[in-house]
Amino acid sequence: MAATERIIFQPYVWRKSGRRTILESGAAVVCRDAEDALRRIEKVSSGQLSVAGAQVVRMAVDEEAGDCGELEVPGSAGDTPYISE
């Protein structure tokens, strides 16, 4: 089976943990295409989504082989952890 492209919108939220406030991932959303994911990033940038930040992550996945390709981050907004490409 050939690899398929997966595009994930990953939001992040701030959460209090004792005296500290930590950035943690919210529920990831599988998007139809890159345009759908980047529209969601625009909503984060404009304040229409109430999250600390978000990233769009794209990769090729071969589920049959249990393999995934290089991770790409085509868009991000707000507070996010660092992901190197």
Protein Blocks (a to p, Z undefined) as FASTA:
>chain_A
ZZdddddddddddddehjbccdddddddddfblmlmmmmmmmmmnopaccfbdcdddddd
dfknopacddddfbcehjdddddZZ
